Amino acid sequence: MLLLLRRAAALPRLRGLGGPPARRLSGAARRHGEKGLDEESPLRPLYMDVQATTPLDPRVLDSMLPYLMHSYGNPHSRTHAYGWESESAMERARQQVASLIGADPREIIFTSGATESNNLAIKGVARFYKSRKKHIITTQTEHKCVLDSCRYLEAEGFRVTYLPVKENGLIDLKELEDALQPDTSLVSIMTVNNEIGVKQPIRDIGQICSSRKVFFHTDAAQAVGKIPMDVNDMKIDLMSISGHKIYGPKGVGAIYIRRRPRVRLEPLQSGGGQERGMRSGTVPTPLAVGLGAACEVSQQEMEYDYKRISVLADRLVSKIMTEIPDVVLNGDPEHHYPGCINLSFAYVEGESLLMALKDVALSSGSACTSASLEPSYVLRAIGTDEDLAHSSIRFGIGRFTTEEEIDYTVQKCIQHVKRLREMSPLWEMVQDGIDLKNIKWTQH
């Protein structure tokens, strides 16, 4: 045994992996000729992008470790203790997820994340009821996986209504009511927008759908664990949940599917019939346990986290807007989750500002579409003009964000916005009192 341990300890050195791993440059860093972080600074950037993903809460990791090491049984093995203990842990996690949203544990199905949950909800319901109902309603500001699922169904012959949103990012409830048709099977509207943080009137939407006997699905990846959610009070029939948005592990999520009145859907994948036949495949016990623990921690600390994040958000917005003119807060300031702040800095290119703020991890929109050079479709949907849409930055404030990090981000943001504007001929023209909208630009 001692010999084996010595050999195992020597393996990293034999493979050339003994020292700290060399940090590779990202594709973007290589393109822009930047130095690696190790060459530039011994410190990593501050993390202010919690809408993209959140760090794993240490309490969640503690709950997962036993099932990554010695309790490794398949939770669907019914003939021995390894399977029984994994199944028990999986069912406890199911209870923890259900408790957070006021559901019955039997209504929770584990998935690989919110993208799979959204696909299962939209495609599954549409296909199950397609003989009688061929119409779906969603909004223009949904996550890309919802919009792409709807476009996929359009190719199968379904009709989809994409509701516009008002300038504040909220839907018009009257337009929703008018869009409902006798053959509408599903309405899918997200709770909190991942780019601008707007909270839709979910309870009112649920009431409208319930009164018209139409199923209501909400993508709550950015809301669950951050604001109170109750599927019965809000009359939600299907809900998508993501683990890594609530300080849990990546690669796991859940879908809530109402049992009474029963929502039926067609599974996306075939196999052993796990998860009540809705989602075949072995449930990864460590990930499910992590999701459950993340939900339990969020339920315990939601009120405290919300108050603290609200204070930090007010601090960031007020300091930036006091020091810098021509800054626009995108989305409704009242119906809004405070941890997601989207600001447009007029006369500054957003990508240039992101590069200047290289010691703060920020983004210009959804991580799922950030490779695109097109302006955010969410900002365009709320009527933001193209120049302002290109100048937007999303600030994400979470459980582990500190006041010092907020102050540092604000200081650097103010410094670089002023510097970039001084280099901008457009800013100079505006300072001279020229109205840019009245200028007729010539093309060469």
C-alpha positions in Angstrom: 0.0 0.0 0.0 2.9 2.4 0.9 4.5 1.7 -2.5 1.3 2.4 -4.3 0.9 5.8 -2.5 4.5 6.7 -3.3 3.9 5.9 -7.0 0.7 7.9 -7.0 2.4 10.9 -5.4 5.2 10.7 -8.1 2.8 10.6 -11.1 2.3 14.4 -11.4 6.1 14.9 -11.5 6.5 12.1 -14.0 4.0 13.7 -16.3 5.4 17.2 -15.9 2.4 18.4 -13.9 4.1 18.8 -10.5 4.3 22.6 -10.5 1.5 25.1 -10.9 -0.2 24.8 -14.3 0.8 27.3 -16.9 -2.2 29.6 -17.4 -3.3 29.6 -21.1 -4.4 32.7 -22.8 -8.0 32.8 -24.0 -8.7 33.2 -27.7 -9.7 36.8 -27.2 -6.5 37.6 -25.2 -4.4 36.1 -28.0 -6.2 38.1 -30.6 -5.7 41.3 -28.7 -2.0 40.5 -27.9 -2.6 40.7 -24.2 -0.3 39.1 -21.7 -1.4 36.2 -19.5 -2.7 37.0 -16.0 0.4 35.5 -14.4 2.7 37.9 -16.4 0.4 40.9 -15.9 -0.6 40.6 -12.3 -0.5 37.9 -9.6 -4.2 38.6 -8.8 -7.2 37.3 -10.6 -9.9 39.8 -11.7 -12.8 40.6 -9.4 -15.9 38.6 -10.3 -18.9 40.6 -11.2 -20.7 38.3 -13.6 -23.0 36.2 -11.4 -25.7 36.1 -14.1 -23.4 34.0 -16.2 -22.5 31.6 -13.3 -21.9 31.8 -9.6 -19.1 30.3 -7.5 -19.8 27.1 -5.6 -20.8 27.8 -2.1 -18.4 25.9 0.3 -21.4 24.5 2.2 -22.6 23.0 -1.1 -19.2 21.4 -1.8 -19.1 19.9 1.7 -22.5 18.2 1.0 -21.3 16.8 -2.3 -17.9 15.4 -1.3 -19.1 12.1 0.3 -20.9 11.2 -3.0 -17.9 12.1 -5.1 -15.7 9.8 -3.0 -17.0 6.8 -1.1 -20.8 6.9 -1.5 -20.6 6.3 -5.2 -23.5 4.0 -5.7 -26.0 4.3 -8.6 -29.2 5.8 -7.1 -31.2 3.4 -9.3 -29.6 0.3 -8.0 -32.1 -1.4 -5.7 -30.2 -4.5 -4.6 -27.5 -3.2 -2.3 -26.6 -0.5 0.3 -24.6 1.6 -2.2 -27.6 2.2 -4.3 -29.9 2.8 -1.3 -27.8 5.5 0.3 -27.4 7.3 -3.1 -31.2 7.1 -3.7 -31.8 8.4 -0.2 -29.5 11.4 -0.9 -31.2 12.0 -4.2 -34.6 12.0 -2.7 -33.6 14.4 0.0 -32.2 16.8 -2.6 -35.5 16.5 -4.5 -37.3 17.5 -1.2 -34.9 20.5 -0.8 -35.6 21.8 -4.3 -39.4 21.3 -3.9 -39.4 23.1 -0.6 -37.7 26.2 -2.1 -40.6 26.7 -4.6 -43.5 25.3 -2.6 -43.9 22.2 -4.7 -44.4 18.5 -4.0 -41.1 16.5 -4.3 -42.8 14.2 -6.9 -43.2 17.3 -9.1 -39.4 17.8 -9.4 -37.4 16.1 -12.2 -33.6 16.4 -12.3 -32.1 17.6 -15.6 -28.7 18.8 -16.8 -29.7 22.5 -16.4 -32.1 25.2 -17.3 -31.5 24.8 -21.1 -32.6 21.2 -21.0 -35.5 22.1 -18.7 -36.7 24.8 -21.1 -36.4 22.5 -24.1 -38.3 19.7 -22.2 -41.1 22.1 -21.1 -41.7 23.8 -24.4 -41.2 21.0 -26.9 -42.6 18.3 -24.5 -45.9 20.1 -23.9 -46.3 21.3 -27.5 -45.8 17.8 -28.9 -48.0 16.0 -26.4 -51.0 18.3 -27.1 -50.3 18.8 -30.8 -53.4 17.0 -32.0 -55.7 19.6 -30.4 -53.4 22.6 -29.8 -50.8 24.1 -32.1 -50.2 27.6 -30.7 -47.5 28.8 -28.2 -46.9 32.3 -26.7 -43.6 33.6 -25.5 -41.8 37.0 -25.5 -39.1 38.6 -27.6 -36.7 38.9 -24.6 -36.6 35.2 -23.5 -33.3 33.3 -23.2 -32.0 32.0 -26.5 -32.8 28.4 -25.7 -36.5 29.3 -25.3 -36.5 31.3 -28.5 -34.7 28.6 -30.4 -37.0 25.9 -29.1 -40.0 27.9 -30.3 -38.4 28.3 -33.8 -37.8 24.6 -33.9 -41.5 24.0 -33.2 -42.4 26.5 -35.9 -40.5 24.3 -38.4 -42.8 21.4 -37.2 -45.9 23.4 -38.0 -46.7 25.1 -34.7 -47.6 28.8 -34.6 -45.7 30.9 -32.1 -46.6 34.4 -31.0 -43.5 36.4 -29.8 -44.9 39.2 -27.6 -43.1 42.5 -27.6 -42.1 44.2 -24.4 -42.5 47.8 -23.3 -39.6 50.2 -23.0 -39.2 49.1 -19.4 -38.9 45.5 -20.4 -42.2 44.4 -19.0 -44.9 42.7 -21.1 -48.4 44.3 -21.6 -50.8 41.9 -19.9 -53.6 43.1 -22.2 -51.5 42.0 -25.2 -51.0 38.6 -23.6 -54.8 38.2 -23.1 -55.5 39.2 -26.7 -52.8 36.8 -28.0 -54.4 33.7 -26.3 -56.3 31.5 -28.7 -58.6 28.5 -28.3 -55.7 26.2 -29.4 -53.0 27.8 -27.3 -51.2 25.0 -25.3 -48.5 26.9 -23.5 -47.3 30.4 -22.4 -43.6 30.6 -21.7 -42.3 33.8 -20.0 -39.2 34.1 -17.9 -39.3 35.4 -14.3 -36.2 37.5 -14.2 -34.4 38.5 -17.4 -30.8 37.4 -17.5 -29.5 40.6 -19.2 -31.5 43.5 -17.7 -32.8 42.0 -14.5 -36.5 42.9 -15.1 -39.1 40.9 -13.1 -42.2 40.0 -15.0 -45.6 40.1 -13.2 -45.6 36.3 -12.9 -48.5 36.0 -10.5 -50.7 38.1 -12.9 -49.6 36.0 -15.9 -50.3 32.8 -14.0 -53.8 34.0 -13.2 -54.6 34.9 -16.8 -53.3 31.5 -18.1 -55.2 29.6 -15.3 -58.4 31.4 -16.1 -58.0 30.4 -19.8 -56.9 26.8 -19.1 -53.5 27.3 -20.8 -50.4 25.9 -19.2 -47.8 28.4 -17.9 -44.1 27.8 -18.0 -41.5 30.2 -16.6 -37.7 30.1 -16.9 -36.8 30.9 -13.3 -33.1 30.3 -13.6 -32.3 33.8 -12.5 -35.0 34.0 -9.9 -35.1 30.8 -7.9 -33.2 31.2 -4.6 -33.0 34.9 -5.0 -36.6 36.1 -4.8 -39.5 34.2 -3.2 -41.2 31.8 -5.6 -44.3 29.7 -4.9 -45.7 27.7 -7.8 -49.1 27.4 -6.3 -49.6 31.0 -5.3 -48.3 32.1 -8.7 -50.2 29.4 -10.6 -47.1 28.1 -12.4 -47.4 24.8 -14.2 -43.8 24.3 -15.3 -40.6 25.9 -14.0 -37.0 25.7 -15.1 -34.2 25.7 -12.5 -30.4 25.9 -12.8 -27.9 24.7 -10.2 -24.9 27.0 -11.1 -27.0 30.2 -10.9 -27.6 29.6 -7.2 -24.1 28.8 -6.0 -24.5 25.1 -6.9 -22.6 22.9 -9.3 -22.7 23.2 -13.1 -24.3 20.4 -15.1 -27.4 20.0 -13.0 -30.8 21.6 -12.9 -34.5 20.7 -12.4 -37.9 21.1 -13.9 -41.0 21.5 -11.9 -44.0 19.8 -13.6 -47.4 20.2 -11.9 -49.3 17.1 -11.0 -52.8 18.6 -10.2 -54.1 19.6 -12.6 -51.8 17.2 -14.4 -49.4 18.6 -17.0 -48.5 16.0 -19.6 -45.4 16.2 -21.8 -43.5 14.1 -24.3 -40.0 13.2 -23.1 -37.0 14.4 -25.2 -34.9 11.3 -24.7 -35.5 7.6 -24.3 -33.9 5.1 -22.0 -34.4 3.4 -18.7 -37.4 5.5 -17.7 -35.7 7.3 -14.7 -37.3 10.4 -13.3 -40.9 9.1 -13.8 -40.2 8.5 -17.4 -39.7 12.2 -18.1 -35.9 12.2 -18.2 -34.1 8.9 -18.8 -30.5 8.5 -17.7 -28.7 7.9 -14.4 -29.2 10.9 -12.1 -25.7 12.1 -11.0 -26.0 11.9 -7.3 -23.2 14.4 -6.3 -24.7 17.0 -8.6 -28.3 16.4 -7.4 -27.1 16.6 -3.8 -25.3 19.9 -4.6 -28.4 21.4 -6.2 -30.5 20.4 -3.2 -27.9 21.9 -0.7 -27.8 25.1 -2.8 -31.6 25.4 -2.7 -31.6 24.8 1.1 -28.9 27.5 1.7 -30.7 29.9 -0.6 -33.9 29.4 1.3 -32.2 30.1 4.6 -30.3 33.2 3.4 -32.6 34.6 0.7 -33.9 37.6 2.8 -30.4 38.5 4.1 -28.8 38.1 0.6 -31.5 40.2 -1.1 -31.2 43.1 1.4 -27.4 43.1 1.2 -27.3 42.9 -2.6 -29.8 45.7 -2.8 -27.6 48.0 -0.7 -24.5 47.1 -2.9 -26.5 47.7 -6.1 -27.7 51.1 -4.9 -24.1 52.0 -4.0 -22.8 51.0 -7.5 -25.5 52.7 -9.5 -25.7 56.0 -7.4 -21.9 56.4 -7.5 -21.5 55.8 -11.2 -24.5 58.0 -12.1 -23.3 60.8 -9.8 -19.8 60.9 -11.4 -20.7 60.2 -15.1 -23.3 61.9 -17.2 -25.3 60.2 -20.0 -25.6 56.8 -18.3 -28.8 54.9 -18.9 -30.1 52.1 -16.5 -31.8 49.6 -18.8 -35.0 48.0 -17.7 -37.7 49.0 -15.2 -36.0 50.3 -12.0 -38.9 49.2 -9.8 -39.8 45.7 -11.1 -36.2 44.6 -11.1 -33.9 42.1 -9.4 -31.1 44.4 -7.8 -28.3 41.9 -8.4 -28.5 42.4 -12.2 -27.6 45.9 -13.3 -27.4 46.8 -17.0 -25.9 50.2 -17.8 -25.4 51.9 -21.2 -22.6 54.4 -21.3 -23.3 56.8 -24.2 -20.4 57.6 -26.5 -18.3 54.6 -25.3 -17.9 51.3 -27.1 -18.9 48.5 -24.6 -16.2 46.1 -25.8 -13.5 48.8 -25.4 -14.7 49.4 -21.8 -14.7 45.7 -21.1 -11.1 45.5 -22.3 -10.1 48.5 -20.2 -11.8 46.9 -17.1 -9.7 43.8 -17.5 -9.2 43.4 -13.8 -13.0 43.1 -13.3 -14.9 40.2 -14.7 -17.9 41.7 -16.4 -19.9 41.1 -19.6 -21.9 43.0 -22.2 -24.9 40.6 -22.0 -25.8 37.0 -22.0 -22.9 34.5 -21.8 -24.8 32.3 -24.2 -24.6 34.9 -27.0 -21.6 36.9 -26.0 -19.6 35.7 -29.0 -21.9 37.6 -31.3 -20.9 41.1 -32.4 -24.6 42.0 -32.9 -26.1 44.3 -30.2 -28.2 42.5 -27.6 -31.6 41.5 -28.9 -33.0 42.1 -25.4 -31.9 45.8 -25.5 -33.1 46.2 -29.1 -36.5 44.7 -28.0 -36.9 47.4 -25.3 -36.2 50.1 -27.9 -32.6 50.9 -27.2 -30.9 52.4 -30.2 -28.0 50.5 -31.7 -25.2 52.8 -30.4 -26.5 52.6 -26.8 -27.0 48.9 -27.1 -23.4 48.5 -28.1 -22.3 50.6 -25.1 -24.0 48.4 -22.4 -22.3 46.6 -19.6 -23.9 44.1 -17.2 -22.8 44.2 -13.6 -23.6 41.1 -11.5 -23.7 41.3 -7.7 -24.0 38.2 -5.7 -23.7 36.5 -2.3 -19.9 36.8 -2.1 -19.6 40.3 -3.6 -18.0 42.8 -1.1 -18.4 46.5 -0.6 -14.7 46.9 -1.5 -15.2 45.2 -4.8 -18.1 47.5 -5.6 -16.0 50.6 -4.8 -13.1 49.3 -6.9 -15.3 48.5 -9.8 -17.0 51.9 -9.6 -13.6 53.7 -9.4 -12.2 51.9 -12.4 -15.4 52.3 -14.4 -15.5 56.1 -13.9 -11.8 56.4 -14.7 -12.0 54.4 -18.0 -15.3 55.9 -19.2 -13.9 59.4 -18.8 -10.7 58.4 -20.6 -12.5 56.7 -23.5 -14.9 59.6 -23.9 -11.9 62.0 -24.1 -10.7 60.0 -27.1 -14.1 60.0 -28.8 -14.8 62.6 -31.5 -18.6 62.0 -30.9 -18.2 63.0 -27.2 -16.3 66.2 -28.3 -19.1 67.1 -30.7 -21.8 66.6 -28.0 -19.8 68.8 -25.6 -19.8 71.5 -28.3 -23.6 71.4 -28.4 -24.0 69.5 -31.6 -27.1 67.3 -31.9 -25.8 64.0 -33.3 -29.3 62.9 -34.4 -29.5 65.8 -36.8 -26.2 65.0 -38.6 -26.5 63.4 -42.0 -23.5 61.0 -42.1 -22.1 60.3 -45.6 -20.8 56.9 -46.6 -17.5 56.5 -48.4 
